Amino acid sequence: MQSNPTLLPNKFDGQLDRLSCLISRFRVQATVVMPNKVYVEPANFFVFETADKRIELIFCPHVDTLSALSGKCSKSISGEIVAAALISISGAGEHLVAALPKTIHVSLHDVPALEAIISPIVEEVRDPRCGGQAVLLRLTEVFVIRLLRHVVSQRGTSVGLLAGLAHPRLSVALVSIHDAPTKQWSLEELADVAGMSRTQFAVTFKEIIGVTPGAYISNWRLDIAKSELASGVSIKDVAKISGFSSTAAFSRAYSRRFGHAPKYARSPMEAPGRQIGITDQDVSEPAFPSRAVHH
């Protein structure tokens, strides 16, 4: 029995929009750190001028507050710091940022799109004015988006989500998953969207993304669920929003992934026996209909 045709994801100006759905689901927070305090306050984003007057930036997206305070990211700086901040990303799309390299070092002269957004950031830091924090937050959001574009376009990673988004065929399937998390995707449908055979798609997806298509879908749904729970949405509604067949199925999958029941999501410290080291493959509800084959 032939299934209905699967709609391809929307395109922007004739090109596949790989990032908008993910970007819409994460939140950026930025705290400015004055250049003379970068070694006493946590920071993971630095703009500096080298001895030959080149403006460069270093961003360590995975650095937490403690390691930022220890100066791990700032050790690569060679020049005068002109702007610094602690940038954090949260929300369902944060796994996109998790796919970035540990340290990103860019000479802005080589990337005009980043240079154009860094200049006003430096200006706001050097000359603080009314509304400066709001301006910096918005500029930082644009910076993160442009940085993601740059890494994807440069194929900055060989394995992981960003590598998948840079892949001409897998990217179409990934965007389809991101756009429609509640759809009960079959392996055949995703392979068809990608223009590949089922076996070729399953093998290529696992090699490049690092997990099976089923595990990726389940984890994407759970990332959405975690974000929605944090914003105060009820467990019943979250289960529906994130594409699970029932509240019970959602609770099982959530508990296995995060180590505690959804009811503790707003107060994770109260969760009994919280587990450590849950892997991406630890999902309890199959992402594909039963007729599909896992690879």
C-alpha positions, 0 to 999 in steps of 0.5 A: 500500500503506497503512502501519501506523498511527503511534502518537502520543507519550505525554501527561502529564495529557492534555497533550503532553510536549514536553520530557522526552525532550530533557531526559533526554538533556542534562546540566547542570553549574553552578559557583557564583561568589561575587557579589564575584568575577563580574568575575574569574571566568566566569559566565553566570547572575546573580540581582540585586536592583534599586533598587526591590527587584525580584529579576531574573535574567539567563541567557546560555545560549550564552556560553562560558567566555572570553566569560563571563570578559569580562563580556558577559552581566553588562553588562545587570545593574542592581543588587546581585548576590545569586547567580551561576554558570557553567551549561553544558549538554551531551549530545544534548539541548543543541540544545534549549538552543541554540534559546534566545535569546542573553540571557534577562532575567526579572523573577521577580515575573512568573514564580512558577515560576522565583521558587520555584526561585531562592529556594533557590539564593540561600539556598544561595549566601548560607549554604553548608552540607555538600552544597551543591554537590550541592544547587545542581546539582540546583536548577540542573537544575530551573531550566533545565527551568522556564526552558525551559517558560517560553520554550516557553509564552511562544513566546519564539522565532519560528524554531527548535526552541523555536518548533517545540515551541510549534507545536500541530501540529509539536510532535507530530511533533517529540516523535515524532521525539525519542521514536523516533530509530531509527524509519525515519520517512517524510514521510507518517507525520510529516505524519499525526502532525501532522495536516497534508498532506505538502506543508503539513507539509514547508513549515511544518517548514522555515519554523519549524524552519529545516531539512527534516524529513530533516535534522532527523532525521539531526542528532538521531540524530547528536547522540545518537551523539555523546553515546553515544560520549562515554560510552564506547559502541562505534561499532557499538552507537552506530550501532544506538542512533542508528538508522543502517542500518549502521556504515559509513553512520553513520561517513560521516554522522558524519564529514560532520557533525562533521569527523572519524571516530567513532573520534576522538570521545573524542579530537577533538584527534587528528582529522586535518584537522578541518573547520569550519562543517559545516551542519545540512543536511550529512547523508549518509544520507537520513532518509526511506525512498526512497519519500518526497519531500524538500522 
